[in-house]
Structures are given as C-alpha cells and as structure tokens.
C-alpha cells in the first residue's frame, strides 16, 4: 500500500508521487483508486489515512468532491467526530473556496446521512454564510431538506444584512409549503425587527424608484425570475410575494413589522408605483398614514433626523451589497475563535 508507505515515511508525499509517475498515472486518479480499495478492505485504515491524505496532497484532496463523498459515505459518528477534532485543532482543511459551490451542488444528490456529515464538516471549518448563499435560490424546499435545514441554522446565527436579504428574497415564492424565507424573517423579527424593517423597506423602495412610468416599463425587472437568472437583487414581485407570505403566516400573532414607519413608507411607495396587477394581487397589505415607532411627521426633529439617517444607511447598505464581487480561489481555513467571525480564505500556496 503506497499511501500507507508515504505516511509511515515521515509524511513525505514524494514517494507516492514517484510511484504514480512510474505507473504513468496521475496522482489524483491513483489516490482515488487506492483509497476506494482501502475503504473496501479496511474501513479503520481508510479513516486513519484520510487526514494525512489531505495534509500531504492538498492540491489534489482539498475541495475534491469525489474524495469527500467517499469519506462521508464511509465514516460513522465516531469517525466523523475524529475528523471534526482534527479540524478544530487546525490540523485538517477539507474545503477550497474556488470549488466550494460546485461541491455543494454535487452533494445535493448524496444520501441524507452523507449530506449531514458534510454540513457537520462545514460547520467545523466555520465557513462563512457568504460561501453558501449562491446556491440558495436553486434549492427546493421539498427536495433539498438537508441543505436548507443546515443553511437555515446558519442564518439563525447571523444578523440581517442587505446581502443576506437579497439572496433570501431571490428565492421563488412557493406558498404555503415553502416556509424557508418566512422562517428566517420571522426569527430575525424577534430580535432585529427594526433593522430588518429598514433593510426590507430600502430594498422594496429600490424596486420602485421614483421615475416616469415609461422608464419603469423599460426597466422592467419584474420578469427576471422567469428568465432563470440568479444574480442581482430580487424583483419587486418576489419581495412583495415573500412579504405577503410572511403576513399570512403571522396573521394571528402580535407582529409589528409592517407597522414600522419605514415599512409603511415603502409600502405606500410600492402601492403608488406598482402595476394594476400587483396592486390587486397584494391588496391585503394595510397601508396607513403613519407607523409604529419613529414617524415621518413627528414634531420631534431629532427622532425624524435619526429615522432619516437610519433609512439612508440601510439604503446605502442595499446599494453597496449589489456591487460586491467575490473572487474566491483560496482554501477556506477553520476558525479557532469562539466568537462568530467571518473567516477569510487564505492562499493555498502555503500548502
């Protein structure tokens, strides 16, 4: 067993590379073939070798979907625990930023236990939610329960931001079965209701700019979802659709999001500028002259200025998040701090 020999040889991978070259084969194909044979012959030996394979052959192993599938289809709970311990100790890196989205896409066809193992490893690495969001619009509530459940638990640890909302609200509206977006929004309302209202209001207002009717018709955008595009902000139809679903789910509860002054202003603007079809479809929204909390016509000038300042900040956040690009080609390193921090990728050259 050449892989075992490499490990016993003080972690040198050159011997195995020379062995593959003598066979006139690529290291990648040899590794996969040997590990499959090892997995079939001796599972314990396979699990013992896995960390060293990732350490000795990072350019091949890290982020490799087939190899990772072989791992998660083999390990039991105890062996998965060992891998998590290696990751938390900083001895093992299994994901690469530039291949992470493709890996998640490939995992959607894996068995349920295999997918949950994958998400345990993702959690152990402390991979930021930003790396997961691009796949969100394509996930179906009834077919991708493993991925959506794990992402929802990740969102639970986050504060609402303009970028998170854009990805969330870009999902197709499928009431009443798909309650993924509703669950995230309703949870955020418990602790971040005012912030969430400002962000949604700014996003909704940006879908209905104060332009002439002809420009609005040319700008369109309402049919973007039907074109299959996933990039960019959600359409007005999507934002209103998710808000309407949230309204229906919270009808019996003490729910104040739509009473916020920022939301009332945004709903008024949407009502005056939307199409007749949209106005009829979303006619159940209650739009009044004022809202709960800071009000537009308040005699308290400091409160009005504070509200305007928050509104501008939320609008700026929505605008800036649409301009961000993500060129990610490095390895995603595990997180060591107990505090929730964004984990920045580091270069793979050091491996």
C-alpha positions in Angstrom: 0.0 0.0 0.0 1.8 3.0 -1.3 -0.4 5.6 0.5 0.4 3.9 3.8 4.1 3.9 3.0 4.0 7.6 2.4 2.5 8.2 5.8 5.0 6.0 7.5 7.8 7.7 5.7 7.6 10.7 7.9 4.7 12.3 5.9 6.6 12.6 2.6 4.4 12.6 -0.4 7.2 12.4 -2.9 7.5 8.6 -2.7 3.8 8.2 -3.7 4.1 10.8 -6.5 7.1 8.9 -7.8 5.1 5.7 -7.6 2.3 7.2 -9.6 4.7 8.5 -12.2 6.2 5.1 -12.6 2.7 3.7 -13.3 2.2 6.6 -15.8 -0.9 7.8 -13.9 -2.0 11.0 -12.3 -1.7 11.3 -8.5 -5.4 12.2 -8.4 -6.6 9.0 -10.1 -4.2 6.9 -8.1 -5.3 8.3 -4.8 -9.0 7.8 -5.5 -8.4 4.3 -6.7 -6.2 3.3 -3.8 -8.5 4.9 -1.2 -11.5 3.1 -2.7 -9.7 -0.2 -2.4 -8.6 0.6 1.1 -12.2 1.6 2.1 -13.5 -1.7 0.8 -10.7 -3.7 2.5 -10.3 -1.9 5.9 -12.5 1.0 6.9 -10.4 1.8 10.0 -7.3 2.1 8.0 -9.1 4.3 5.5 -10.3 6.7 8.2 -6.8 6.7 9.7 -5.3 7.7 6.3 -7.9 10.4 5.4 -6.4 13.3 7.4 -2.9 12.6 6.2 -4.1 12.4 2.6 -5.5 15.9 2.9 -2.3 17.1 4.6 0.2 15.5 2.1 -1.8 16.1 -1.1 -3.7 19.4 -0.5 -3.7 20.4 -4.2 -5.5 17.2 -5.1 -7.5 16.3 -2.0 -8.8 19.7 -0.7 -12.1 20.5 -2.2 -12.3 17.3 -4.2 -16.0 16.3 -4.3 -15.4 12.6 -5.2 -12.9 12.2 -2.4 -15.2 13.9 0.1 -18.1 11.8 -0.9 -16.0 8.7 -0.4 -15.2 10.0 3.1 -18.8 10.9 4.2 -20.2 7.7 2.7 -17.8 5.6 4.9 -17.5 7.3 8.3 -19.7 6.6 11.2 -20.5 9.1 14.0 -17.3 8.3 15.9 -15.1 8.6 12.9 -16.8 11.9 11.9 -16.1 13.1 15.4 -12.4 12.4 14.9 -12.4 14.4 11.7 -14.1 17.3 13.4 -11.5 17.2 16.2 -8.7 17.3 13.6 -10.3 20.4 12.0 -10.8 22.2 15.3 -7.2 21.6 16.2 -6.1 23.2 12.9 -4.6 20.0 11.5 -7.1 19.4 8.7 -8.6 21.5 5.9 -11.0 19.8 3.6 -12.6 22.7 1.5 -11.3 25.1 -1.0 -13.1 28.4 -1.8 -13.0 28.2 -5.6 -14.6 24.7 -5.7 -17.0 25.0 -2.7 -20.1 26.0 -4.7 -19.6 23.1 -7.1 -19.0 20.8 -4.2 -22.3 21.8 -2.5 -24.1 21.3 -5.8 -22.7 17.8 -6.2 -23.7 17.0 -2.6 -27.4 17.5 -3.3 -27.7 14.0 -4.7 -25.9 12.3 -1.8 -27.7 10.3 0.8 -29.2 12.1 3.8 -26.5 10.9 6.3 -23.8 11.8 3.9 -25.1 15.3 3.5 -25.4 15.8 7.2 -21.8 14.7 7.6 -20.8 17.3 5.0 -22.6 20.1 6.9 -21.0 19.0 10.1 -17.6 19.4 8.5 -18.7 22.8 7.0 -19.7 23.9 10.5 -16.4 22.7 12.0 -14.5 24.7 9.4 -16.5 27.8 10.3 -17.2 28.6 6.7 -19.0 31.9 6.4 -22.5 32.0 5.1 -21.3 34.1 2.1 -19.9 30.9 0.6 -23.2 29.1 0.9 -25.6 31.8 -0.3 -25.0 31.5 -4.1 -26.6 28.0 -4.1 -29.7 29.2 -2.1 -32.0 30.2 -5.0 -31.9 26.8 -6.6 -32.7 24.7 -3.6 -36.2 23.3 -3.4 -37.9 23.0 -0.1 -39.3 19.6 -0.7 -36.2 18.0 -2.4 -33.3 19.6 -0.5 -34.3 19.4 3.1 -30.8 18.5 4.3 -29.1 21.6 2.7 -31.9 24.0 3.5 -32.1 22.9 7.2 -28.4 23.4 7.6 -28.4 26.8 5.9 -31.4 27.9 8.0 -29.4 27.1 11.1 -26.5 29.1 9.8 -28.8 32.1 9.1 -30.1 31.8 12.7 -26.6 32.8 13.9 -26.5 35.8 11.6 -27.8 39.3 11.9 -29.9 40.5 8.9 -28.0 42.4 6.3 -28.8 43.7 2.8 -26.8 41.0 1.1 -28.5 38.2 3.1 -31.9 39.6 2.3 -31.1 39.8 -1.4 -30.3 36.1 -1.5 -33.2 35.1 0.6 -35.8 37.1 -1.2 -34.4 36.0 -4.6 -35.9 32.6 -3.9 -39.0 31.7 -5.9 -42.2 32.3 -3.9 -43.9 29.0 -3.3 -46.5 29.4 -0.6 -47.7 27.8 1.5 -45.4 24.7 1.6 -42.0 26.5 1.3 -41.6 28.4 4.6 -37.8 28.8 4.4 -37.8 32.5 3.9 -40.7 33.1 6.3 -38.9 31.1 9.0 -35.7 33.2 8.7 -37.5 36.5 8.5 -39.8 35.7 11.5 -36.8 34.6 13.6 -35.0 37.8 12.8 -38.1 39.8 13.8 -37.7 38.5 17.3 -34.5 40.5 18.0 -33.8 42.7 14.9 -37.3 43.8 13.9 -36.5 47.5 13.3 -33.2 46.8 11.5 -35.0 44.2 9.4 -37.8 46.6 8.6 -35.3 49.3 7.4 -33.5 46.8 5.2 -36.6 45.4 3.6 -38.1 48.9 3.2 -34.9 50.1 1.4 -34.9 47.0 -0.8 -38.6 47.4 -1.7 -38.2 51.1 -2.4 -35.3 50.4 -4.7 -37.6 48.1 -6.7 -40.0 51.1 -7.2 -37.8 54.1 -7.9 -39.5 57.5 -8.4 -39.1 57.5 -12.2 -41.6 58.1 -15.0 -44.0 55.3 -16.0 -42.2 54.8 -19.3 -38.8 54.3 -17.6 -40.4 51.9 -15.2 -41.8 49.9 -18.1 -38.5 49.8 -19.9 -36.6 49.0 -16.7 -38.9 46.0 -16.1 -37.0 43.6 -14.0 -40.2 42.0 -12.7 -39.8 39.1 -15.1 -36.2 38.4 -14.2 -37.2 35.3 -12.2 -38.8 33.7 -15.2 -35.5 34.2 -17.2 -33.7 31.9 -14.8 -31.2 34.5 -13.7 -30.0 34.1 -10.1 -27.6 37.1 -9.8 -28.6 40.6 -8.7 -31.4 41.8 -6.4 -34.8 40.2 -6.2 -37.7 41.6 -8.3 -40.5 43.7 -6.8 -42.8 40.7 -7.4 -40.5 38.5 -5.3 -40.1 41.0 -2.4 -43.9 41.6 -2.2 -44.6 37.9 -2.6 -42.4 36.9 0.4 -43.8 39.8 2.5 -47.3 38.7 1.7 -46.5 35.1 2.7 -45.0 36.4 5.9 -48.1 38.5 6.6 -50.3 35.4 6.2 -48.2 33.3 8.5 -48.2 35.9 11.2 -51.8 36.9 11.0 -52.7 35.5 14.4 -49.6 36.8 16.2 -48.5 40.1 17.7 -46.5 41.0 14.6 -45.4 44.6 14.2 -43.0 44.6 11.2 -45.5 46.2 8.8 -46.4 48.9 11.4 -42.9 50.3 11.3 -42.7 53.7 9.8 -40.0 52.7 7.3 -42.2 49.8 6.1 -45.3 51.9 5.8 -43.4 54.5 3.6 -42.0 51.7 1.4 -45.4 50.1 1.1 -47.0 53.4 0.2 -44.4 54.0 -2.5 -44.9 50.5 -3.9 -48.7 50.9 -3.8 -48.5 54.1 -5.8 -45.9 52.9 -8.4 -46.7 49.2 -8.9 -48.8 47.8 -11.7 -52.5 47.3 -11.5 -51.9 43.5 -11.4 -49.6 43.8 -8.5 -51.8 46.3 -6.7 -54.7 43.8 -6.9 -52.6 40.8 -6.0 -51.2 42.4 -2.9 -54.2 44.4 -1.8 -54.3 42.9 1.7 -51.4 45.0 2.9 -52.6 47.7 5.3 -51.1 51.0 4.4 -51.8 53.9 6.7 -50.5 57.4 7.1 -48.1 56.6 9.9 -46.4 53.7 11.5 -45.3 52.4 14.9 -42.1 53.8 16.4 -40.4 56.8 14.6 -42.9 58.5 12.4 -42.3 60.7 9.4 -44.4 63.6 10.5 -43.2 63.7 14.1 -42.7 67.1 15.8 -39.6 65.7 17.4 -36.9 66.8 14.9 -34.2 64.6 16.4 -36.3 61.5 16.0 -37.0 62.4 12.4 -33.4 63.0 11.7 -32.4 59.7 13.3 -35.0 57.9 11.3 -33.8 59.5 8.1 -30.2 58.7 8.9 -31.1 55.1 9.5 -33.0 54.9 6.3 -30.1 56.4 4.3 -27.7 53.9 6.0 -30.0 51.0 5.1 -30.3 52.3 1.5 -26.6 52.6 1.3 -26.1 49.0 2.6 -28.6 47.7 0.0 -26.8 49.6 -2.8 -23.3 48.6 -1.8 -24.2 44.9 -1.4 -25.3 44.8 -5.0 -21.8 46.0 -6.2 -19.8 43.5 -4.2 -17.9 40.8 -6.2 -16.4 37.6 -4.8 -13.3 36.3 -6.5 -12.6 33.3 -4.3 -9.8 30.9 -5.2 -8.2 30.1 -1.9 -8.5 27.4 0.8 -11.1 28.1 3.5 -9.3 27.7 6.8 -11.0 26.6 10.0 -12.0 29.1 12.6 -10.4 29.0 16.1 -12.1 31.8 18.0 -15.2 31.1 20.0 -16.7 34.4 18.8 -18.6 34.4 15.5 -16.3 36.0 13.0 -16.1 35.9 9.2 -13.4 33.5 8.2 -11.3 34.8 5.3 -9.8 32.4 2.9 -6.1 32.1 2.8 -3.9 31.2 -0.1 -3.3 27.6 -1.0 0.3 28.1 -1.9 1.4 27.7 1.7 0.2 24.1 1.5 
